[in-house]
Amino acid sequence: MKRRIIPILIAMLLFSAFPAYAKVEKDGRLWQDESVYSIMVDRFNNGDIKNDVDVDATNPLGYNGGDFQGIIDKLDYIHDMGFTTIRLTPIFDNAKSGYHGYWVTDFYKTDEHFGSLKTFQKLIKEAHKRKMKVILDFVTNNVAPSHPWVSDTGKQKWFHPKQAIKDWDNQQQIENGWVDGLPDLNQENPKVSKYLIDAAKWWVQKTNIDGYSLPEVNHVPLNFWSDFSKAVKKEKKDFFLLGIPSKTTFVDVNKYQAAGLDSVLDFGRSQDLRQVFAGTDQTVPAESTEFDKNQKAEQSANFLDNENTIRFTHDIVDKRQFPGSRWKTALTYLYTTPGIPVVYYGTEIALNGTDIPDNRRQMNFRAEKEMIDYITKIAELRNQLPSLTRGTFEMLYNKDGMIVYKRIYKGETSVVAINNTNKSQKVTLTADQLAGGKNKEIRGLLEGDLVRSHKGQYILIQDRDHAEIYVLTEKTGINIPLVGSLTVVWILVFVFLYFILKRRKRNSID
């Protein structure tokens, strides 16, 4: 009995002796607490070879075999990295070679290459079992040239007259022009509007998805989005709408949020961050740090690349930098600033790629774990610290690649320091900057750094290519409970050894 009890007491004493920061509890789960793993269905994972119709894994412009079952098989992989939501490219029936999902031929059928509606419903259920949400691309701007509507003489008014977009600063041309020669839907026609909204509602009812991402959102009139958002959000509480604009134009995010969308990808901010973090020694532009100017900044979708852009890894390699280091500092910023991080599949293996379709390469699951482990760690801290998802934001230092900022929520203060320079850096913070942080300490949770206040100052020293996520806590000084607990532990160890030796001696005499 003694052999069992003493080790248990030792473990309990040691566990209770180590200092811990006071954790602030979240009230429920909000969309700003989510982190999104963005998947191009055809390029992620082939889980069912039975639906490999006309599949050619060597053809970057054709179907490569990814499907619903492949995603189901990898849900634990995604979940274990800390992602709480997956976003999928369109799954509706597509024209030949429509691997990307944007050449829709039927809004009420799944693409046979991806699997059945039943398998997709299973995917949603399996995700929900893991408390993960699912966002699905819903195409509203155009259809495939082979869609039955295009040749239907009774539906000619369902489309805008064929015309190219010549002036990308002209909103009327953007809304009425044909993108890449695809028939452009006329959402101002009540029949078109009703059809699209009814189809969107049907998918929510049938599958219980949690949100829609909306490609080419700026090619569709705002009044349609107002009607769309009101109707679709009635189908499910807390349903999320994410706008994805074409990257060639500036988009006023506030206008789309006013129309009922919850968030819109900000390509301007993405380009700023790519410029800063692909290399070193670059100051983050002021406009990309002014989160408080947008009342819904906490729901802004922050990203570095996606299926329509060159891979961020290519930017890094182009500047002759090491992808792992650059990705780590960039992701730390993405995960700890206001908004929802949206991470493109393959980021965890620094997948490379230039323009479409090279940026849509097949996922490779046989890769080194360094990046995966890092993403897992920062995701864990993001999920544990409400200040990183709900807190106020204040930049404390931003110069030539060295960045320090704080976030505060319900008394919890996080301080993030990112050294994206080519040498070690030192930054001195004051107690006033840390909102009354006099005689306290900031404890690093990412790499274990500890900085105590000294004469009202905190001196942060960061190695190059490193980041740390700190929390402000009471100064520990000499840890009396730890010293006392260790003393008790040693006494118990000696008592335990005494009884063991005494028993052995008695047995030897007998």
C-alpha positions as CSV (number, residue, x, y, z in Angstrom):
1,M,0.0,0.0,0.0
2,K,2.8,2.4,0.9
3,R,4.5,1.7,-2.4
4,R,1.3,3.0,-4.2
5,I,0.5,6.0,-1.9
6,I,3.9,7.6,-1.7
7,P,4.6,8.0,-5.5
8,I,1.0,9.4,-5.9
9,L,1.7,12.0,-3.1
10,I,4.9,13.0,-4.7
11,A,3.3,13.5,-8.1
12,M,0.4,15.6,-6.5
13,L,2.8,17.8,-4.6
14,L,5.0,18.4,-7.6
15,F,2.0,19.2,-9.8
16,S,0.5,21.6,-7.4
17,A,3.8,23.4,-6.6
18,F,4.5,24.8,-10.1
19,P,3.2,28.3,-10.7
20,A,0.3,28.7,-13.2
21,Y,-1.2,31.8,-14.7
22,A,-4.8,32.6,-13.9
23,K,-7.0,31.4,-16.7
24,V,-9.9,33.5,-17.9
25,E,-12.9,31.5,-19.1
26,K,-14.7,32.2,-22.3
27,D,-18.4,32.8,-22.4
28,G,-19.5,30.2,-25.0
29,R,-17.8,30.0,-28.4
30,L,-17.9,32.8,-30.9
31,W,-16.8,32.8,-34.6
32,Q,-13.8,35.0,-33.7
33,D,-12.6,32.0,-31.6
34,E,-12.4,29.8,-34.7
35,S,-9.4,28.9,-36.8
36,V,-10.1,27.7,-40.3
37,Y,-8.4,25.1,-42.4
38,S,-9.2,25.8,-46.1
39,I,-9.4,22.8,-48.4
40,M,-9.6,22.3,-52.2
41,V,-11.6,19.1,-52.1
42,D,-10.1,17.5,-55.2
43,R,-6.5,18.1,-54.2
44,F,-6.6,17.1,-50.5
45,N,-6.9,13.3,-50.1
46,N,-8.3,10.4,-52.1
47,G,-10.3,8.2,-49.7
48,D,-12.6,6.4,-52.2
49,I,-11.2,5.1,-55.5
50,K,-14.7,4.0,-56.5
51,N,-15.5,7.6,-57.6
52,D,-12.2,8.1,-59.6
53,V,-14.0,8.7,-62.9
54,D,-11.6,10.3,-65.5
55,V,-9.1,11.0,-62.7
56,D,-5.5,11.7,-63.7
57,A,-3.3,12.6,-60.7
58,T,-0.6,13.9,-63.1
59,N,-2.9,16.5,-64.7
60,P,-3.0,19.8,-62.8
61,L,-6.0,20.9,-64.9
62,G,-8.1,17.8,-64.3
63,Y,-9.6,15.8,-61.4
64,N,-6.8,14.4,-59.2
65,G,-9.0,12.2,-56.9
66,G,-9.6,14.1,-53.7
67,D,-13.1,13.4,-52.2
68,F,-15.4,13.6,-49.1
69,Q,-14.1,10.3,-47.7
70,G,-10.6,11.5,-48.0
71,I,-11.5,14.5,-45.8
72,I,-13.3,12.3,-43.3
73,D,-10.2,10.1,-43.1
74,K,-8.1,13.2,-42.2
75,L,-10.5,15.0,-39.8
76,D,-8.4,13.9,-36.8
77,Y,-5.3,15.1,-38.5
78,I,-6.8,18.6,-38.9
79,H,-8.4,18.6,-35.5
80,D,-5.1,17.6,-33.8
81,M,-3.4,20.7,-35.3
82,G,-5.9,22.8,-33.4
83,F,-8.2,23.8,-36.2
84,T,-11.8,24.3,-35.2
85,T,-13.4,24.8,-38.7
86,I,-12.9,23.5,-42.2
87,R,-13.7,25.4,-45.3
88,L,-14.4,23.5,-48.6
89,T,-14.3,24.6,-52.2
90,P,-17.6,24.1,-54.1
91,I,-18.9,20.5,-54.1
92,F,-21.8,20.9,-56.6
93,D,-21.9,18.9,-59.8
94,N,-19.5,20.4,-62.3
95,A,-18.7,20.4,-66.0
96,K,-15.8,18.2,-67.3
97,S,-12.5,19.1,-65.7
98,G,-14.2,21.3,-63.2
99,Y,-12.0,19.9,-60.4
100,H,-12.1,23.3,-58.6
101,G,-15.9,23.3,-58.3
102,Y,-16.6,26.6,-59.9
103,W,-18.1,25.3,-63.2
104,V,-21.5,24.4,-61.7
105,T,-24.0,22.4,-63.8
106,D,-26.4,21.5,-61.0
107,F,-26.9,23.3,-57.7
108,Y,-28.7,20.4,-56.1
109,K,-26.2,17.5,-56.8
110,T,-22.8,16.7,-55.4
111,D,-20.0,16.2,-58.0
112,E,-19.7,12.4,-58.6
113,H,-15.9,12.7,-58.3
114,F,-16.3,13.8,-54.6
115,G,-18.9,11.3,-53.5
116,S,-22.6,11.2,-52.7
117,L,-24.8,13.5,-50.7
118,K,-24.9,10.8,-48.0
119,T,-21.2,10.8,-47.7
120,F,-21.1,14.6,-47.5
121,Q,-23.7,14.4,-44.7
122,K,-21.4,11.9,-42.9
123,L,-18.5,14.4,-43.3
124,I,-20.6,17.1,-41.5
125,K,-21.6,14.7,-38.7
126,E,-18.0,13.5,-38.2
127,A,-16.8,17.1,-38.1
128,H,-19.5,18.0,-35.6
129,K,-18.6,15.0,-33.4
130,R,-15.1,16.6,-33.1
131,K,-16.8,20.0,-32.3
132,M,-15.5,21.3,-35.7
133,K,-17.6,23.5,-37.9
134,V,-17.9,23.3,-41.7
135,I,-18.0,26.2,-44.2
136,L,-18.9,25.5,-47.8
137,D,-18.3,27.5,-50.9
138,F,-21.6,28.6,-52.6
139,V,-21.2,29.9,-56.1
140,T,-23.6,32.7,-57.1
141,N,-21.9,34.7,-59.8
142,N,-21.8,32.3,-62.8
143,V,-22.4,28.7,-64.1
144,A,-20.6,26.5,-66.5
145,P,-21.1,27.1,-70.3
146,S,-22.7,23.6,-70.4
147,H,-25.3,24.4,-67.8
148,P,-28.8,23.6,-69.2
149,W,-29.9,27.2,-68.4
150,V,-27.5,28.6,-71.0
151,S,-29.2,26.9,-73.9
152,D,-32.7,27.3,-72.6
153,T,-34.4,30.0,-74.6
154,G,-36.8,30.7,-71.8
155,K,-33.9,31.6,-69.4
156,Q,-32.0,34.1,-71.5
157,K,-32.8,36.9,-69.0
158,W,-31.2,34.8,-66.3
159,F,-27.8,36.0,-67.6
160,H,-26.2,39.3,-68.3
161,P,-25.3,39.8,-72.0
162,K,-21.9,38.4,-72.8
163,Q,-19.2,41.1,-72.2
164,A,-15.7,41.2,-70.9
165,I,-14.6,43.3,-67.9
166,K,-12.4,46.0,-69.3
167,D,-12.3,48.4,-66.3
168,W,-11.8,46.7,-63.0
169,D,-12.5,49.9,-61.2
170,N,-16.0,50.1,-62.6
171,Q,-18.4,48.2,-60.3
172,Q,-21.1,48.0,-62.9
173,Q,-18.7,46.1,-65.3
174,I,-17.6,43.9,-62.4
175,E,-21.1,42.9,-61.6
176,N,-22.3,42.4,-65.2
177,G,-19.2,41.2,-67.0
178,W,-18.3,37.5,-67.7
179,V,-15.3,36.3,-65.7
180,D,-13.1,33.9,-67.7
181,G,-15.9,33.5,-70.3
182,L,-18.3,32.0,-67.8
183,P,-22.0,32.9,-68.2
184,D,-22.7,35.6,-65.6
185,L,-25.9,35.2,-63.6
186,N,-28.3,38.1,-63.4
187,Q,-29.2,38.3,-59.6
188,E,-31.4,41.3,-60.2
189,N,-33.8,38.9,-62.0
190,P,-36.2,37.8,-59.1
191,K,-36.3,34.2,-60.5
192,V,-32.5,33.9,-60.4
193,S,-32.3,35.4,-56.9
194,K,-35.0,33.1,-55.6
195,Y,-33.4,30.0,-57.2
196,L,-30.0,30.7,-55.6
197,I,-31.4,31.5,-52.2
198,D,-33.7,28.4,-52.2
199,A,-30.7,26.2,-53.2
200,A,-28.6,27.8,-50.4
201,K,-31.3,27.1,-47.8
202,W,-31.8,23.5,-49.1
203,W,-28.1,22.7,-48.4
204,V,-28.4,24.0,-44.9
205,Q,-31.5,22.0,-44.2
206,K,-30.1,18.8,-45.8
207,T,-26.6,18.8,-44.4
208,N,-26.5,21.1,-41.3
209,I,-23.4,23.0,-42.5
210,D,-22.3,26.0,-40.4
211,G,-21.6,28.6,-43.0
212,Y,-21.0,29.6,-46.6
213,S,-17.9,31.2,-48.2
214,L,-19.0,33.2,-51.2
215,P,-16.6,33.4,-54.1
216,E,-16.4,36.6,-56.2
217,V,-18.6,38.3,-53.7
218,N,-17.9,41.7,-55.3
219,H,-19.3,40.5,-58.6
220,V,-22.8,40.3,-57.2
221,P,-25.0,43.3,-56.2
222,L,-25.2,44.2,-52.5
223,N,-29.0,44.1,-52.5
224,F,-28.8,40.4,-53.4
225,W,-26.5,39.7,-50.4
226,S,-28.9,41.5,-48.1
227,D,-31.7,39.2,-49.2
228,F,-29.4,36.2,-49.2
229,S,-28.1,36.7,-45.7
230,K,-31.5,37.3,-44.2
231,A,-33.0,34.2,-45.7
232,V,-30.1,31.8,-45.1
233,K,-29.4,32.9,-41.5
234,K,-33.0,32.1,-40.6
235,E,-32.2,28.4,-41.4
236,K,-29.6,28.0,-38.6
237,K,-28.6,30.0,-35.6
238,D,-25.2,31.6,-35.8
239,F,-24.8,30.8,-39.5
240,F,-21.6,32.4,-40.8
241,L,-21.1,34.1,-44.2
242,L,-17.6,34.8,-45.5
243,G,-17.2,36.9,-48.6
244,I,-14.3,36.0,-51.0
245,P,-13.7,38.9,-53.4
246,S,-11.8,38.7,-56.7
247,K,-8.2,39.7,-55.8
248,T,-7.9,42.3,-58.6
249,T,-10.2,44.9,-57.0
250,F,-10.4,46.9,-53.8
251,V,-13.4,45.9,-51.6
252,D,-15.0,48.1,-49.0
253,V,-15.4,45.4,-46.3
254,N,-17.9,47.5,-44.3
255,K,-20.4,47.6,-47.1
256,Y,-20.6,43.9,-47.3
257,Q,-20.8,43.5,-43.5
258,A,-23.6,46.0,-43.6
259,A,-25.4,43.8,-46.2
260,G,-25.4,40.9,-43.7
261,L,-22.1,39.2,-44.4
262,D,-20.1,38.4,-41.3
263,S,-16.6,38.7,-42.8
264,V,-14.7,39.3,-46.0
265,L,-11.2,38.3,-47.0
266,D,-9.0,41.4,-47.0
267,F,-6.6,41.0,-49.9
268,G,-5.0,44.4,-49.1
269,R,-4.0,43.3,-45.6
270,S,-2.9,39.9,-47.0
271,Q,-0.5,41.5,-49.5
272,D,0.9,43.7,-46.7
273,L,1.6,40.7,-44.5
274,R,3.1,38.7,-47.4
275,Q,5.5,41.6,-48.1
276,V,6.5,41.8,-44.5
277,F,6.9,38.2,-43.6
278,A,8.3,36.7,-46.8
279,G,11.6,38.3,-46.0
280,T,13.1,40.0,-42.9
281,D,13.6,43.5,-41.5
282,Q,10.2,44.9,-42.7
283,T,7.9,47.1,-40.6
284,V,4.3,46.1,-40.6
285,P,2.3,48.9,-42.4
286,A,0.3,51.0,-40.0
287,E,-3.0,50.4,-41.9
288,S,-2.5,46.6,-41.3
289,T,-2.3,47.2,-37.5
290,E,-5.3,49.5,-37.1
291,F,-7.8,46.8,-36.2
292,D,-10.0,49.0,-34.0
293,K,-11.1,51.2,-37.0
294,N,-13.4,48.4,-38.1
295,Q,-16.1,47.6,-35.6
296,K,-16.2,44.0,-36.7
297,A,-12.4,43.5,-36.9
298,E,-12.7,40.6,-34.5
299,Q,-14.4,38.7,-37.3
300,S,-12.2,39.7,-40.1
301,A,-10.9,36.7,-42.1
302,N,-7.1,37.0,-42.1
303,F,-5.0,34.9,-44.5
304,L,-1.7,34.7,-46.4
305,D,-2.7,32.7,-49.4
306,N,-5.5,30.7,-50.9
307,E,-6.6,28.8,-54.0
308,N,-6.6,32.0,-56.1
309,T,-3.2,33.3,-55.2
310,I,0.5,32.3,-55.5
311,R,1.5,30.3,-52.5
312,F,3.2,32.3,-49.8
313,T,6.0,29.7,-49.7
314,H,6.9,30.8,-53.3
315,D,7.3,34.4,-52.0
316,I,9.6,33.1,-49.4
317,V,11.7,31.0,-51.7
318,D,11.8,33.8,-54.2
319,K,13.6,36.0,-51.6
320,R,16.0,33.1,-50.8
321,Q,14.6,32.6,-47.3
322,F,14.0,29.4,-45.3
323,P,10.3,28.7,-45.5
324,G,10.0,27.2,-42.0
325,S,11.3,30.3,-40.2
326,R,9.2,32.7,-42.3
327,W,6.0,30.7,-42.0
328,K,6.4,30.5,-38.2
329,T,6.7,34.2,-37.6
330,A,3.9,34.9,-40.1
331,L,1.5,32.4,-38.6
332,T,2.2,33.7,-35.1
333,Y,1.1,37.1,-36.2
334,L,-1.9,35.6,-38.0
335,Y,-3.0,33.6,-35.0
336,T,-2.6,36.3,-32.3
337,T,-4.0,39.5,-34.0
338,P,-7.7,40.3,-34.1
339,G,-9.7,38.2,-36.6
340,I,-10.1,34.6,-37.8
341,P,-7.0,32.9,-39.2
342,V,-7.8,31.1,-42.5
343,V,-5.0,28.7,-43.4
344,Y,-4.7,27.1,-46.8
345,Y,-4.2,23.3,-46.9
346,G,-0.5,22.4,-47.3
347,T,0.7,25.4,-45.2
348,E,1.8,22.9,-42.6
349,I,4.3,21.3,-45.1
350,A,5.2,24.7,-46.7
351,L,3.6,23.5,-50.0
352,N,4.9,25.6,-52.9
353,G,3.2,26.8,-56.1
354,T,3.0,29.7,-58.5
355,D,-0.2,30.8,-60.4
356,I,-3.3,28.6,-60.9
357,P,-3.2,25.6,-61.1
358,D,0.3,25.2,-59.7
359,N,-0.9,26.7,-56.4
360,R,-3.4,23.8,-56.1
361,R,-0.9,20.9,-55.9
362,Q,-1.9,17.6,-54.2
363,M,-1.4,17.5,-50.5
364,N,1.5,15.3,-49.2
365,F,1.0,13.8,-45.7
366,R,4.5,12.3,-45.6
367,A,6.3,15.3,-44.3
368,E,8.4,16.5,-41.4
369,K,6.5,17.4,-38.3
370,E,8.3,20.6,-37.3
371,M,5.8,23.0,-38.9
372,I,2.8,20.8,-37.8
373,D,4.0,20.9,-34.2
374,Y,4.4,24.6,-34.3
375,I,1.0,25.2,-35.7
376,T,-0.4,22.9,-33.1
377,K,1.3,24.8,-30.3
378,I,0.1,28.3,-31.3
379,A,-3.4,27.0,-32.0
380,E,-3.4,25.5,-28.5
381,L,-2.4,28.9,-27.0
382,R,-5.0,30.7,-29.1
383,N,-7.7,28.3,-27.9
384,Q,-6.6,28.7,-24.3
385,L,-6.2,32.5,-24.0
386,P,-9.4,34.5,-24.6
387,S,-7.3,37.6,-24.9
388,L,-5.9,36.4,-28.2
389,T,-9.3,36.1,-29.8
390,R,-11.4,38.6,-28.0
391,G,-9.0,41.1,-26.5
392,T,-8.3,44.7,-27.4
393,F,-5.2,45.3,-29.5
394,E,-2.4,47.8,-29.0
395,M,0.9,47.8,-30.9
396,L,3.8,48.5,-28.5
397,Y,6.7,48.2,-30.9
398,N,6.9,47.9,-34.6
399,K,10.2,48.6,-36.3
400,D,12.2,46.9,-39.1
401,G,10.8,43.4,-38.4
402,M,10.7,43.5,-34.6
403,I,7.0,43.5,-33.5
404,V,5.5,43.6,-29.9
405,Y,1.9,44.1,-29.1
406,K,-0.6,43.4,-26.3
407,R,-4.1,42.2,-26.1
408,I,-6.3,42.5,-23.0
409,Y,-9.6,40.7,-22.1
410,K,-11.3,40.6,-18.7
411,G,-8.0,41.2,-16.9
412,E,-6.0,38.8,-18.9
413,T,-3.1,40.5,-20.7
414,S,-1.2,38.7,-23.5
415,V,2.0,40.2,-24.9
416,V,3.2,38.8,-28.3
417,A,6.8,39.4,-29.4
418,I,7.9,38.5,-32.9
419,N,11.4,38.9,-34.2
420,N,11.3,38.7,-38.0
421,T,14.7,40.2,-38.4
422,N,18.1,38.7,-39.2
423,K,19.6,39.3,-35.7
424,S,18.7,39.2,-32.0
425,Q,16.6,42.1,-30.8
426,K,16.0,43.8,-27.4
427,V,12.9,45.8,-26.6
428,T,12.2,47.6,-23.3
429,L,8.6,47.9,-22.2
430,T,7.4,50.0,-19.3
431,A,4.9,49.1,-16.6
432,D,2.6,51.8,-18.0
433,Q,2.6,50.0,-21.4
434,L,1.5,46.8,-19.7
435,A,-1.4,48.6,-18.0
436,G,-0.2,48.5,-14.4
437,G,2.3,45.8,-14.8
438,K,4.6,47.1,-12.0
439,N,6.2,44.4,-9.9
440,K,4.9,41.7,-12.1
441,E,6.3,39.3,-14.7
442,I,5.4,38.2,-18.2
443,R,5.7,34.4,-18.6
444,G,6.4,32.9,-22.1
445,L,4.1,30.0,-23.0
446,L,5.6,29.2,-26.4
447,E,9.3,28.9,-25.6
448,G,9.3,29.3,-21.8
449,D,10.9,32.7,-21.6
450,L,10.3,34.6,-18.3
451,V,10.7,38.4,-18.0
452,R,10.4,40.0,-14.6
453,S,9.9,43.7,-14.0
454,H,12.9,45.7,-12.9
455,K,12.6,49.3,-11.8
456,G,9.3,49.5,-13.8
457,Q,10.7,48.0,-17.0
458,Y,10.5,44.7,-18.9
459,I,13.4,43.9,-21.1
460,L,12.5,41.4,-23.9
461,I,15.4,39.7,-25.7
462,Q,14.4,37.7,-28.8
463,D,16.6,35.6,-31.0
464,R,16.1,36.1,-34.8
465,D,13.3,34.1,-36.4
466,H,11.7,33.5,-33.0
467,A,8.4,34.5,-31.4
468,E,7.0,34.3,-27.9
469,I,3.5,34.6,-26.5
470,Y,3.5,35.9,-22.9
471,V,0.9,36.3,-20.3
472,L,1.2,39.0,-17.5
473,T,1.2,37.4,-14.1
474,E,2.1,38.2,-10.5
475,K,5.8,38.1,-9.8
476,T,6.7,34.7,-8.3
477,G,10.1,35.6,-6.7
478,I,11.2,32.8,-4.4
479,N,8.6,30.1,-4.8
480,I,8.0,29.2,-1.1
481,P,5.3,26.6,-2.0
482,L,7.7,24.9,-4.4
483,V,10.6,24.8,-2.0
484,G,8.3,23.5,0.8
485,S,6.8,20.9,-1.5
486,L,10.2,19.7,-2.7
487,T,11.4,19.4,1.0
488,V,8.3,17.2,1.7
489,V,9.0,15.1,-1.4
490,W,12.6,14.4,-0.3
491,I,11.4,13.5,3.2
492,L,8.9,11.1,1.7
493,V,11.6,9.6,-0.6
494,F,13.9,9.0,2.4
495,V,11.1,7.4,4.4
496,F,10.2,5.2,1.5
497,L,13.8,4.1,1.0
498,Y,14.2,3.5,4.8
499,F,11.2,1.1,4.8
500,I,12.4,-0.7,1.7
501,L,15.9,-1.2,3.2
502,K,14.5,-2.3,6.5
503,R,12.2,-4.8,4.8
504,R,15.0,-6.2,2.8
505,K,17.2,-6.5,5.9
506,R,14.5,-8.4,7.7
507,N,13.9,-10.7,4.8
508,S,17.6,-11.5,4.6
509,I,17.7,-12.4,8.3
510,D,14.7,-14.6,8.0
